[in-house]
């Protein structure tokens, strides 16, 4: 009964609107402190396509780091039921969505796949070529928590777009006992945004190089997430076992 109720398009649209309204409330009522913005400003200022990385547990805060004058964000969304709600939420926030996964899109030759009709692959290529920002939760939709898959790195190698990690934390929050330790930010508090180091993946990167880049980005994102949580008065969330 509940699953049938949640599959209703009207219900999904309503939930999407409520989540979007709540995210907007949090964005504008939180006193945000931003660190390392200078590390990504050049990437943002050049207006070219970019791949942003955000841990799944903090997706309720992702719009708080982005301004309208930046590249148009495209959120990469899974094809699950939850993905349908995220799609509606994104649309109410003025964001574009692409249904698919970075891992699947990055397998093989992306351009060839696009010509062959793989819609997610084609949409990703088009968005990046049109100077958009692809937002990926690299540990979603089901984990393991705070573990970076190699899909975004391969996507960056194939498209030439830089990877741009970002982490979030808030003082006032509700944390759930879900696989990702989902954080529901509460309005009218303090928050911290820490930008990671942008990474360009060489077109000739081999498997060893890809793994090295993957580990480096994953480690930095988890270090900065722990720093942000401590600054907001919380114990850090540990990444899931590999």
N, C-alpha and C positions, 0 to 999 in steps of 0.2 A: 504494500500500500504506500509506504513512505517513498520507496524507489520510484514508483509510478508517479507520485505527486511531484518528486524532484525532477522527473523527466519532462514535466510540462513546460512548454516554451514560455508561457505567461509567468510561471513561478520563477524560472531562470532569469527572465528579464527583470522582474521585480527585485530579486536578490541582487542582481548586477547593479541596478540603480542604487539600492541601499548601500552596497559596499562602496560604490564610487562616491556617493555623497559623504560617507563616513571618512574615506581616505582624504577627500578635499577638506573636511573639517579638521582632521589631524594635521594636514600640511600647513594650514594657515593659522592654527592656534598653538602650534609647537614652536618654542624658541630654539631654532636649529643652530648648532655650532658646526662649522664645516672645516675639516682638515685636509691638507694636501690638494686643495683645488688647483694650485699652480701646476701640479703634475699633469693635469688633464686639460688645462685651459687651451693649450696649443691645438690639441686634437679637436676640441669643440669648436674653436675659432676657425679652423680651416674648412669646416662645413662639409667634410667628406663622410662617407659611410663609416659606421663604427659598430662594434659588437659589445654591448654592455653586459656585465655579469653580476648577478645579485643572488644571494642564497635564498632558497625557497621560503624559509621561515620569516624573511623580512620583506616579502613582496608587497605587504600592505603599506609600506613606506616608500616604495620606489619612485613615485611621482614627486616626492618632496625634494629630490635632488635635481630635478629637471625643470628647465624654464622653457617657455613657449618659443623663444627665439633660437633655441638649440635645434639640432636635427630632429625631424619628425620621428617619434618613437614607434616602432613596430614590436609588439609583444609576441614572442614565440610561444604558442599555447598548445598543450596536448589535446588529443581528440577525445578525451574522456568527458564524462558528465560535468566534472568540476571545471574542465576546460571551457565548456559552453558558458558557464557562469562568469569565468574570467574574461571571456570574449565580450560578453555584454557589459561587464564592469569597465573594460578598456574603452569600449566605444563611448560610454557615457562620460569618460574622462577625456575624450578627444584623441585617443590613441588608436592606431591601426593594429590589426592582429594578423598573424599567420598561423594556421593550424598545422602542426607537425612537430618534428623534433630536430634539434641540431645534429644529433648523432646520425639519424637516417639521411638528412639532407646532405651531410658531408661525406657520405660513402661514395666512392667512385668519383667520376668526373662530374662536377656539379653543373657545368654548362651543358654537357651532353644530356644530363638528366632533364634539365630545363627544356631543351629542345624536344625531348621525348615525351614531355607532358607530365612530369612529376611536379604537381602544382606547388607544393611547399618549397621545393628547390627553386623553381622559377620565381616564386614570390620573394624569396630571400635574395636571390641575385638582383631582381628588379629593385627591391628596396635599397640595397647597398649601392647599386649603380646610380640610384636617384638621391644619393647622399642621405639616406635614412639611418636611424639607429635601431638595430635589432637588439631587443632586451631578452636575455636568456637566463632562466633559473637553472644553472648547470647541475644541480642535484635533484631536480624535479623530474617527473611529478611524484615519484615514490621513493627517492633516495638511492643510495645511502646518504644520510645527512652530512652536508658540508664536505662532500667528496666530489671533486670536479671530474666529469667525464671528459673524454678526449674529443667529443663532437665539436665544441666551440673552437678548439685549437685547429682542428682539421678544416673547419669552416673558414677560419681566418687565413689559413694557408692557401686555400683554394680561391678566395675572393680578394686577398690583399688588404682586407679591412683590419684595423687595429682592435685588439681586445682591451676593454676598459672596465676593470673591476670596481665595485662600490659596495660599502658595508654601512649598516644603519643600526642604531640603538636608541631607545628612549627610556627616560626615567620612569614614567607612569605607564604601566603595561599590564596585560594579562597574558601569561604564557601557558599554552596548552600542552598536555602530555601526548602529543602526536609524534609521528616518526621524525618530523623536522623540528620539533619543539617550537611550533608556530607562535609568533609574538603578535598579539593584538595591541597596537599602540593606543593609548588613551589620550584624549585631547587636553589642551591647557597645561602642558608640561614642558620639559626640556628634552632635546634630542641631539644626537651626534651623527654626523655623516663623515666617513673617511673614504676618500678616493684612493684606489690602488694605483699601481704603476702601469701605464699603458704598455702593451706588448705587441710588437709586430712579429708575425710568424713568417720566416723565409719560405718562398715558394718551393725551395728544394729541401726543406726540412725532412729528415728521415725519421724513422720510428723512435730512435733514441732521443733525437732532438725534441720531438713532440712530447715524449714522456717527461723530459727535463723541464720544458715550459709548463706542462700541466702541473707538475709537482710544485714548481716555483709559484705559480699563481694561486694554487690551492693553499699552500702554506701562508702566503701573504694575506689572503682573504681571511683565513682563520685567526691569524695574529691580530689583524686590524679589528675583526669582529670582537675578539676578546678584549682588546683595548677599549673599544667603544662601550661594551657592556660594563666593564669595570668603571669607566668614567661616569656612567649613569647609575652606579651603585648596585650592579648585579653580578652574580657569579657567571663566568663565561660558560657558554654552551660548548661541550666537547663534540668534535666530529665523531661520526659513527666509526666503528671498527671497519677496516678494509676487508 
